[in-house]
Amino acid sequence: GPECPGMLGSLLSLAVHLSECAGNQIRAISSSGRDLETAHKTAEPTDVVTVADSIAQSVIESGFAGVYGSALKLVGEEDIPAPASPHVTDPSSLLSLPPGAAYDQDDLCVWIDPLDGTWSFVRGVLEEVSVLIGIAARDASGMWAPVAGVIHFPFRPSHPTFWGGAGVGLSSNIVAHAPRTSRTLRVATSTSHHDSRCACALQAVRDQAGLTEGFTEEESWEAVETLRVGGAGNKLAALMANEGDVYLYPREGTSRWDSCAGDAILRAMGGACLTVDGDFVDYAPDCHPKNSRGIIACRTLALARRLAALAAEATGQ
């Protein structure tokens, strides 16, 4: 079990377990036929919350509190009261992972999206729904980097979980370090927030097809195929399963809790999430949670850098 508070392997194995506990609750609520109590959070029609979001977050937060107490920083998407009773997890029910790096608890933050793809959930497009738990750690420079993550799909057959972290390994369903064998670049884009910036960036990527001079095989392409997929976690998982090469979203509309888990897993795979400025995302617990500079996520860092530069130029950012 997690004897040392900041062993990354222990923290990740607990996160995997809690994502699955949350998924069980979400499935139970969905199949019960009860009122989802859907409410709109903002004027954006797709920005909704249900009772399942709140219950799932409560399960996750009480599970972390039961092992780590209140010292571990948690940032959840939903505004819920602190769990009344911490939930103590039986350590024997957890994955056995390598210990990984040890961190001071003050240098750790957990970003939680208890139900990513709520808009898909309320419309019954259940395979797009995921539970996201990302773990960030403060490095020597003061930047908070994503170091481990979990993406759990409660409604897909056999309820798959994608997990990974720096120095602790990757789940067996992740296809890591597979070079691009096709000359077609597979681009995942948003179904609910597609706008002119996304369209311009996508067109710029299409316009670069066949321009291979000065670029490696990994950084070039001869055709573009788009995948329109709902849910940020779902798009990021598509990259992990090697069903896509890039998640291109050069605008605001996602938050740190949407990207932290996937960003951490991609980094452990040799990829990354970058902003349109070509920067890594900082997951400081006190930062503004919105990814206002967009998300360009790729299976490799070299490809992410080229696409971020293209998207910035195309959208005038």
N, C-alpha and C positions, 0 to 999 in steps of 0.2 A: 504493500500500500504506500501512499504518499507520505513517507516519514519526513523527508526533507521538503519544506513547503514549496520550494521553487524548482524541483526537478521537472524538466519539461516533459519527459516520458510519462510521469505519473499524472501530470496535469492533462496531457493529451488523452491518456486512457480514460480518465474520468469524463472528459469532454465527449468522447465517443459514446460512452455509456449513457450520459445525460441526453445526448441528441436522440438516442434511440428511445429513452424513457419519454421524452417530449413527443417523439413521433407516435408512440403508442397512444398517448393522450389525444393527439390530433386525430388519429384514425378512429378512436372511440367516439369522439365528439361528432365526427363526420358520419359515422355509421348509425349513431343514435337517432338521427333525424331531428334532433333538438334545434331550436332557433339559434342561429349563429350570432345573433345580436350584432349584425354588421353595422358599423358606423363609419362615416366619412371623416378622415383626419384633417384633410385640407380641401381646397376647392378643386384639386386635381381628381377627376372622377374615378381614377383607378387606385387612388390612395385610400385604402380602406383597412379597417381592423375588425377582427371578430373575437368572440369569447375564446376561441381556440388559441389565438396569438397570446393572449394574457395568461391562460392556463399553462401553455407550453413554456413561456418565459419564467413563470413561477416555479415550475418543475426544475428548470435548469439552474436558476439562482439559488433555490433552496438546497439543491444538490452540491453546488460549489461551497455554499455556506456550511454545510454539514461536515465537509472535509477540511476546508481552509479557514473557517470562521469569517468574520466580517472584514478582515484585512485585505483580502484579494479584491482588486478593483474590477467591477463588472459594469459594462455599459450595454444596456439592452435597448432595443428599439422602442418597446412599449413602456409607457409611464405607469408602472404598477407599484403598489406599496412593497416594502422589503418583506421577504417571506417571513411569516409568523414563526414557523418552526423549521429549523434546518433539517435536511434529510440526510441521514447517515447511510452511505453506500457500503455494501459488503465488498471489501477489497478483492475477494476471490471471484467476483463477477466481472472484474475488469480485465481488459487485454493486458498481457505482459509485454511491455515495450522496453527497449534500452533506456537507461536513465536520461541520456541527453544532457544538455547543459544545466547547471544549477544557477538559479537566479534569486536575487533578493526579492521578496514579495512586493516591495515598493516599486520594483522595476517591471512588474507584470500587469497586464490589463487584458481582460477578456471581453471581446465584442460579440454580442449575441443578437441574431435575428431569429426569433423563436419560430417564425413561420414565414419563410420567404416565398413570394408568389401568392400573396393573399388574394389578389385580384383573380388569379387562376383558381384558387381554392373556392371562392364564392361562386364562380361560374362552373365549377365541377370539372375543371381541367386538372385533375388531381396529380397526374404524373409530373407536372411542373413544380409541385410544392416541395420545398426542402426546409430542413432545420440547419442553420448556420452558426457555428461557434468558432471564432477566430481568436488566437492568442498572440498578443503583441508584447515585445520586450524592449525596454530602453537600452540602447547601445551606448558605447563610450562617447559618441558625439552628441548624445542627448536626443537622437531621433528614435522614435518607437517603430521598430520593424516587425512585420508579421512573421512569427517563427513556427507556428503550428496551426492546423485548422481541421475542421470537420464539416462535411456536407452530407446530410442524411436525407434519404428520400422515403418518406413513410408510405407512399402509395404505389411505388413501383414493385414489380414482382420480386419477392424475397427481400424487400426493403433495404436496398444497398446503401452502404456508407462509404464515402471517400474520405480518407484521412491521411495526413502526412505532416512532417515537421523536420526542422533542421536537426540532423544527427539522430533522429529517432525512426526514420524509415517512412515508407509509403504503403498504403493498402494495396492488396494484390490486384484490385480492379483498375489501378492507375497504370496507364501506358506511358512510362517515362523514357526520356532520351531516345525516342524513336525518331530518326530523321524523317523529314518530309519526303515521301517517295513520289507523290503526285505533284505535277506542276500546277495543279489547281489549288488556289488559296481558298480555304473554307472559312468564311466570315460569319460569325454569329452576331445578329443585331436584334434590337428590341422590337417586340410586337406592339407594346403599348405606348412607347414614347418616341416613335420614329419621327424626326423632324428634319428641317432643311440642313442642319449641321451634320446629322448622321448621313443624309443623302449625299451631301457634298463630299464628305470624307470617303464614303463608299465609291463615289464616282472617281475620286482621285486615285483610289486603290485600283479600280478597273483600268484607269488611264495608264497606270504604271505596268500593266501586264505586258510581258515580253521585254521590258527594259532591264536587262540582266547585267549590262556592262558595269563592272566595278562592284557587283554584289555577289555574295556567295549563293549557292543553291538554296540555302536556308532562308536567305533574305530576299529572294526573287520569286516571281511566279509568272505563268503564261496565261492563266485564266482565273476567274473569280466565281465562286459559288456562294450564295448567301443562305444562311440558316436563320429563319425567323422563329425565335424560341422565347417563351415567356419565363420570367424569373431570372434574377442575376445569378443565383446559385446554380441554377440549371444550365445557364450558358457557360459558366466557369467549369462545371463538371463535364460538359461536352468536350472541352479542351483536354481535361484529364483522361477521358476515355479515348482520346485521339479521334473524336468525331468532328472536331473543328480545330482550326489553327489560331484563330484570333477572335476576341470579343471586342468589337469596335463601338465605343460609345463616347464620342468626344463632346460631351455636354453634361450639365448637372442632371440629377434625376436618381442617382444612387447615393448610398451613404456608406460610411465605414463598416457598419455591421453587415452590409451586403457583400462587401469586397474582401474583408480581412481574412476570412477562412480560405477562400479560393486563392487569394494573393499568397498566403503562407504556403499552401500546397504547391502552387506554381513555382514559387521560389525554391522549394525543396526539389523540384523537378528540373531546375535550371531555367525557368521562365520568370515572368513577373507581370504585375500590373503597374503601368506607368500612367501619369497624367498626360494631357496633350502637350505639356511643357517638357515631357521626357523625364520627369522626376519620379522617384519612388513615392508611394503614398505614406504619410506619417500617421501612425495610429495612436497618437498621444491621447490619454483618457480625457483630457480637458479641451481637446481641439473641437472645432465646429465639425459635427459628424458628417456633413454633406460633402460628397465628392464633387465639389463645384468645378474642378478642372478636368472632369471626365475620367474615363477608364479605358485604357488600351491594354488588354490582357493577352499575353501570348505564351505559347509553350517554350519559346526561347527568348532570351533577352535581346539578342541581335535583331530579331524580327520585330519585337516590341519597339525598339528604338527607331527603326526605319518607319514603321507605321505611325508612331506618335508624331514624328516630324512631318509626315505626309498629311496627317489629320490636322495638325496645327496650321500648316500652310493653306490647306483647302478651306478651312473654316475661319481663317483670318484671326486666329487667337494668339 
